């Protein structure tokens, strides 16, 4: 028997009939951005939507930060929600969750991430909330620069409160 896979659908596949596909989450307007705190860089990694980003591969994660306090790489997985208004596309909401990965050279590394936190932050971004006050200033700066360089028009159309949360105006 074939198993059902998680499906990403665009628009309303059921045309309101209440049949197959009702309740499917639409992730088309969400972009995952990885902030690499050690390399001072930001980049898009679509595989993060499924927990398979480059930083998450071959890592055994624990929700306990205790084993990831020394000698680790620090990252943020940022959930960026996009919307379109009369001015055009813009950055609508931003949330971020912390990820740490041990610097060890073992085949399977140890790491820290809170899966419930990641899921909740993804949900908050989809609902238009911006929650990044817990991020360090340098990471916000990297994210702001990345967003400006990626698409200046989107950045210009972004609401003031979202830009303010990034430390910009």
C-alpha positions as CSV (number, residue, x, y, z in Angstrom):
1,X,0.0,0.0,0.0
2,X,1.4,3.4,-1.0
3,X,1.9,5.9,1.9
4,X,0.7,9.4,1.7
5,X,3.6,12.0,1.4
6,X,3.5,15.5,2.6
7,X,2.3,17.6,-0.3
8,X,2.9,21.2,-1.0
9,X,0.0,22.6,-3.1
10,X,-0.5,25.9,-4.8
11,X,-3.9,27.6,-4.5
12,X,-7.0,25.7,-3.5
13,X,-6.8,22.2,-5.1
14,X,-10.3,21.3,-4.0
15,X,-12.1,24.4,-5.2
16,X,-13.9,24.5,-1.9
17,X,-15.5,21.1,-2.2
18,X,-14.1,19.9,1.1
19,X,-12.6,16.7,-0.4
20,X,-9.1,15.4,-0.8
21,X,-6.4,17.8,0.2
22,X,-8.4,19.9,2.6
23,X,-6.1,21.0,5.5
24,X,-2.9,20.8,3.4
25,X,-0.4,23.5,4.4
26,X,0.7,25.8,1.6
27,X,4.4,26.6,2.0
28,X,4.7,28.4,-1.4
29,X,5.3,31.8,0.2
30,X,7.8,30.6,2.8
31,X,11.6,30.7,2.2
32,X,14.1,29.2,4.6
33,X,17.2,31.2,5.1
34,X,20.3,29.9,6.9
35,X,22.4,32.3,8.9
36,X,25.9,30.9,9.5
37,X,27.2,32.8,12.5
38,X,30.8,31.5,12.1
39,X,31.2,32.3,8.4
40,X,29.2,35.5,8.6
41,X,26.9,34.6,5.7
42,X,23.3,34.0,4.9
43,X,21.9,31.8,2.1
44,X,18.7,30.1,1.1
45,X,18.3,26.4,1.6
46,X,14.9,25.1,0.5
47,X,15.6,21.6,2.0
48,X,15.2,23.2,5.4
49,X,11.5,23.1,4.8
50,X,11.7,19.3,5.3
51,X,14.4,19.3,8.0
52,X,17.1,18.3,5.4
53,X,19.1,21.5,5.1
54,X,22.9,21.2,4.5
55,X,23.6,22.0,8.2
56,X,21.1,19.4,9.4
57,X,22.5,16.4,7.4
58,X,24.4,13.7,9.3
59,X,23.6,15.4,12.7
60,X,21.9,13.6,15.6
61,X,19.9,16.4,17.2
62,X,18.8,16.7,20.8
63,X,16.5,19.3,22.4
64,X,19.0,19.6,25.2
65,X,21.4,22.5,24.7
66,X,23.8,21.2,27.4
67,X,25.9,19.1,25.0
68,X,26.2,21.9,22.4
69,X,27.7,24.7,24.5
70,X,31.4,24.3,23.7
71,X,33.1,23.9,20.3
72,X,30.0,24.1,18.1
73,X,28.9,25.9,15.0
74,X,26.0,28.3,15.5
75,X,23.2,28.8,13.0
76,X,19.8,30.3,12.7
77,X,17.1,28.8,10.5
78,X,15.0,31.8,9.4
79,X,11.5,31.4,8.1
80,X,10.7,34.3,5.7
81,X,7.1,34.7,4.6
82,X,6.4,36.7,1.4
83,X,3.2,38.4,0.4
84,X,2.1,40.7,-2.5
85,X,0.2,43.9,-2.1
86,X,-0.6,46.7,-4.6
87,X,3.0,47.9,-4.5
88,X,4.3,44.3,-5.3
89,X,6.0,41.5,-3.4
90,X,7.4,42.2,0.0
91,X,8.9,40.5,3.1
92,X,5.8,39.9,5.2
93,X,7.0,38.1,8.4
94,X,10.2,36.7,9.8
95,X,10.9,34.1,12.6
96,X,14.1,32.3,13.5
97,X,15.1,29.2,15.5
98,X,18.6,28.4,16.7
99,X,20.6,25.4,15.6
100,X,24.0,24.3,16.9
101,X,26.2,21.6,15.5
102,X,29.3,20.1,17.1
103,X,32.6,20.8,15.3
104,X,33.8,17.2,15.8
105,X,35.0,15.3,12.8
106,X,32.9,12.2,13.6
107,X,30.8,10.7,10.9
108,X,27.6,11.6,12.8
109,X,27.8,14.8,14.7
110,X,25.8,15.9,17.7
111,X,23.7,19.0,17.6
112,X,21.0,21.0,19.2
113,X,17.7,22.2,17.8
114,X,14.2,22.3,19.2
115,X,11.9,20.7,16.6
116,X,8.7,22.0,18.3
117,X,10.2,25.5,18.3
118,X,11.0,25.3,14.6
119,X,7.5,24.1,13.8
120,X,6.0,26.9,15.9
121,X,8.2,29.6,14.4
122,X,7.3,28.3,10.9
123,X,3.6,28.5,11.8
124,X,4.0,32.0,13.2
125,X,5.7,33.2,10.0
126,X,2.9,31.7,7.9
127,X,0.4,33.7,10.1
128,X,2.3,36.9,9.5
129,X,4.1,37.3,12.8
130,X,7.7,38.6,13.1
131,X,9.6,37.1,16.1
132,X,13.3,37.7,15.9
133,X,14.1,39.6,19.2
134,X,16.0,36.5,20.5
135,X,18.5,36.7,17.6
136,X,21.9,38.4,18.2
137,X,22.5,41.7,16.6
138,X,25.1,40.4,14.1
139,X,22.8,37.7,12.8
140,X,20.0,40.3,12.3
141,X,22.5,42.5,10.4
142,X,23.5,39.6,8.1
143,X,19.9,38.8,7.5
144,X,19.0,42.5,6.7
145,X,22.0,42.8,4.3
146,X,21.0,39.5,2.6
147,X,17.4,40.6,2.1
148,X,18.5,44.0,0.7
149,X,20.9,42.3,-1.7
150,X,18.6,39.6,-2.8
151,X,15.8,41.9,-3.8
152,X,15.9,45.7,-3.1
153,X,12.3,46.1,-4.4
154,X,10.9,43.6,-1.9
155,X,12.9,45.2,0.9
156,X,11.6,48.7,-0.1
157,X,8.0,47.4,0.0
158,X,8.4,45.7,3.4
159,X,6.3,47.2,6.3
160,X,8.2,49.4,8.7
161,X,7.6,47.1,11.7
162,X,9.3,44.2,10.0
163,X,12.3,46.4,9.0
164,X,12.4,47.8,12.5
165,X,12.7,44.3,14.0
166,X,15.8,43.7,11.7
167,X,17.3,46.9,13.1
168,X,16.8,48.8,9.9
169,X,14.3,51.4,8.7
